[in-house]
């Protein structure tokens, strides 16, 4: 019986982690950038939840600027670049593109 309870608790913990922004390899939530979650690895979470609404911190909500070039669109700056096919992204500290979910 104790083994069954242990297995159920592990299964429920992994289910809960799958439903949180920036879970898994992203390392958790670093901070909000308006409505998007910035993860500890520098990328944007694909979560549809609003970070500023969830944490009630609207002071960090900034207007999002869409740029044509990749200059100045680092994740966490409030500016995002537009890709050649219309995707909106920011650049992670590692130089990778992190796209915003539509």
N, C-alpha and C positions, 0 to 999 in steps of 0.2 A: 504493500500500500504506500509506504513512503517514497518508493521509486516512482510510482505513478504521479504523485503530487510534485515531485521534483521535475519530471518531464513536462507536466502541464505548466509549471511556472516558467521554465525555460522557453517553451513554445509561446507563451503569452508575452514574454519580454521581447522576443525577436519580432513578433507581430507589431508590438507597440513601436519598436525602433524603426520599422519599415514605414510607419505613418508619420514620422516627424521630418521636418525639413533638415537638410544637410546630414542625414544619417549615413551610417556605413563609412566608406573610405573618405568621405568629405570631412569628417572629423568634428561635426557639430556646428552650431550656429556661432559665427563670430560677432555679427551685428546686423542691423537693418540698414538698407539703403533705400529709403522710401518704403515701397510696398514689397520689395524683394529681399530675400534672405541672402546675406553674404556668408559663405561657409569658411571654416578655418583653413581650407586648402586654397582659398582665394577665388573660388568659382561661385556662380550664382545657383541657388537651389531651383529645381524645376517645380517646386511646390506652387500650387494655385492659391495657397493661403496668403493673406496680407500680413506682412511682418509688423508694420506700424499699427494695424488694427489689433493684432494678437498681443503685442506688448504694450499698446496704449501710448507709444512714444511717437507723437506726430512731429516733434521738434526736428527729427532727422529727415523728415520727408522733404525732398527737394524736387524741383522740376527736373524732368529728365530731358537732357539735351541729346539730340541725335546728330552724330557727326558723320561726314562722308569719309574722312581718312581715319587711320588707326591712331593718330596722335591724340593723346589726352583722353582715351577711353578706358583707362584702367578700372578694374572692378573696385567699387567703393568710392569713386569720385562723383557719382551721380550722372556721369555722361556715358552714353552708349553709342557705339558705331553701328552703321547700317551696312550689311553685307551686300554683295552684288545681286543676290536674289531676294533682297528685302528683309533678311533676318537681322534681328537686333542682338548685339553681343557686347561684352566687355572683355578686356584682356586680363588674364590671371597673372600673378607675379611670375609664373613660369613661362609666360608668353603665349599660352594657349587661349583660344577663344572660348568663352562661356556664353552660350546663347540663352536669351530670355524665352520662356515659354509664352506662346501666344494666348 
